[in-house]
Amino acid sequence: MSSPAKRLLIMLVSQPGVVHNTLYSMLQSLPDVNVLDAAGALTAYTLIKQQAVEVVVIDANLPVVERATLIGYIKQVSPQTKCLVLTATSRHHDLLWTAGADGILHQNCSLQEVETAVFSP
């Protein structure tokens, strides 16, 4: 008897609201994933210490400094965790890349773009 496929654990860091709900639904629709929900960076700090999260998706609705600080923290405590960040503009991309982002997506990206970013090596 074969064991079930391993499910990828993704954490969504996003303030509650319509955008959060849309992103959560998008991530839940991906094959073989479990999605943890963090309403902000403080919740994310706690969850990242408790769970072996493989991918963190950080929404554009968090302030850019909060996103960059969270990425830096994640890379410090769990360097193998992939950090994907959504942005509204390209204005702060350099800051996010320097913080350790593994990918940056526009906040209005497609499900296909999200899926590609999540599952790419």
Secondary structure, 3 states (H helix, E strand, C coil): CCCCCCCEEEEEECCCCHHHHHHHHHHHCCCCEEEEEECCHHHHHHHHHHCCCCEEEECCCCCHHHHHHHHHHHHHHCCCCEEEEEECCCCCHHHHHHHCCCEEEECCCCHHHHHHHHHCC
